[in-house]
C-alpha cells in the first residue's frame, strides 16, 4: 500500500503533491479536534458547531497549504522515506535562498520567451484554486475582512508566503504565484459572500 502511495507522491503531478500533504493534514486535523473538544468540555459551554467546523476545516486546509507551499519541495516524501526505509540521508536541506521571477508568464508568452503549455496552464490554474478556499473561509471566520479590505488581504497573504519561500529549499519568489493567489482569494471571498447573502435573503422571505 505504501509503495503505491509513494509512487503517486513521487509522480511530480498535482495529485502527487496533494497526496504528500494528506497525512500531516489528517494528523493536525485530528489533534486540533481533540484539543478543541477537551477545551469546550472543560469550559462546559455550548459550542457554535457550524463555526467550530469551519475553523477545523480552515486549520486542515492551512496545514495542507503550508505543506505544499512553504515547506521544501518533496519534504514529506523524503520524511516518509526516512520513516519507512531509513533513508534519512536523502532529506533535503531546509533552508536555502531561492531565486526571483518578476515577469508574469503572460508577458513572457507574448514576447515569445515562453510557451504556455499544459504544465504551465496547470500550475497557473492550480495556484489560483489552491488559495480559493483561503478567501472562501474568511467570511465564516471573521467579520474584520470586508469587501473594502479583502483586496489588501489578497495581496498581503500571498506576498508573505512568497517571502517565506525565498528561504526554503527548492522554492522561489514568483510573481505568477502572487497574481494567481490574489485572484484565488478574491474569488473565494466573494463566492462565500454571495452564499451568505443568498442565505440571508432566503431566511428573510
N, C-alpha and C positions, 0 to 999 in steps of 0.2 A: 504493500500500500504506500509506504513512504517513498519507495523508488519511483512510483508513478507520480506522486505528489511533487517529488524533487524534480523530475523531468519536466513537469509543467512549469514549476518555478524558474527553471533554468532555460526555458524556451526563448526568453527575450521578448516575448509577446506582452501585450497589455494584460491579458489574463494571467500570465506568469507572474508579473509584478503584483497583481491583485492577490494572488494566492500567497505570496510571500508575507503579506500583511495580515492575512486571516488569523493565524494562531495567536499573535500578540494582541490583536483586536478582541478576539474572543476572551482571552485571559484577562485583559483590562476591564472588559465589559462585565464579566462575572465578578471580579474583585470589587469594582465600583458598586454593583448592585448589592453585594453583601454588606459593604460599608454603609450604604445609604439605608438599607433595611434595618441594620443594627441601630443606626443613628435615630431613625424615625421611631423605632420601638422604645429606645431609651427615653426619648423626649415625650413619648406617649401622646402623640398628636396625630390628627387626621392628615394623611398625605394628599396632596393635589396630584393624583396619579397621571393625568394627561401631561402635566408639566414635568413630573418626575420621569416619565417615559421619554419625553422629548429631550431632557437633559442627558439621560442614559444613552439615547441614540446618538446625541451630539458627541458625547465622550468617546463612544466606539468609533464614530466617524473620524474625529480628530486624531485618535490614536492611529488609525489606518493612514490618514493623510500625512501625519508626521513620518510614519514608517516609509511611505512612498516618496515623499518629497525632500525631507531633511536628512534622514539617515543616509550613510554611504550606500551607493548603488549595490544591490545584491547583499546587503548587510545580513538580513535574516537567513538568506540561503547559506551564506558562509557560517552563520551561527548554528544552524541546524546540522550542517555538515560536521561541525565540531562536536555537537552533542551526540549525534548518531554514529559518526565514523571516527571521531577523534582527530579530524583534520584541522586542528586549531592553527597550524602554521599557514593555512590559506586565508586566514582572516585578513581583510584589508585594513590599512591604517585608517583611523577615524578622521583625523584632521589633515587637510591639505588645501592650500589656497587654489581656488578654481579660476577659470577664465571668465571672459565677458563677451556678450553679444548684444550690441546696442542697435543693430539694424534688423527691423522686422522682416520675416520671411517673405511677406507680400512685396516689399520694396526690392528685396534681393531677387525675387522671381521676375519682377517687371524689368529689372536691369539685366536679366539673363544669367545672373550669378548662381541662381538656384532653381532647380526643377522641383515643383511641388508634386511629388509622387504620393503614393498611397500611404507610405510610412509618415511623411510629413503631415499629411492631412489627418492621419490617425492621432498623431501627437497633439496637433492643434485642437482637434475636437476633444480629445481626452483631457487636455489641460483645462478646457472650458468646463466639461462635465464634472471634472474632479472637484472643482470649487463651487459648483452649483448648490450642493447640499449645505455648504457653509452659509450662503446667503439665505437659503430656504429656512434653516433652523432659527435664524436671528429673530424674526417677529414672534416666535413662540417662546423665546427665552428671555427677551428683554424689551423694554419699551424705549430704551435710550437710543436705539438705532432707528432712525426715521427716514422718510423719503428725502429729507433735506441733507442728512449726513451719510447716507448709505454709499454715496459715490466716494466720499473721503475714506470710508472704511474699506471699500473695494480697491482703493489704491494702496492704503497703508498695510493691510494684511498680506497681500502678495509681495509687496516690497520687502516686508520683514522676512518672509520665507526666502526670498531670493538672496537677501544679505546673509542669512544664516547658511545658505547653500554655498556661499563663497568659501567657507571654511571647512566644508565637508568633502571627503574623498569622492571623486567621480561626479561631483556636481559643479554647476557654474551659474553665473548670473545671466539670465536670458530674457530679453525684452519681449519675446514671443510669449513666454510664460506670464509675464506681467499683464499683457493685453488679454490673453485668454482667461486668466484667473479673474481679472477685473470683470469681464463680461459674465463669467460663470456666477460670481457672487451677486451681481446686479440682477441677472435673470432669475436666479433662485429667490432673491428677496422679493421681487415684485410678483413672482408666481405665488409665493406664500401669502403676500398681502392681498392678492386677488382672491385666494381661497378664504382667507379670514373675512374679507369684505362680503363675499357671497354668503358665508355662514350667517353673518350679522343680518343681512337682508332677509334671509330665509326665516330666521327667528322672529324678526320684526313683522313679517307678513302673516 
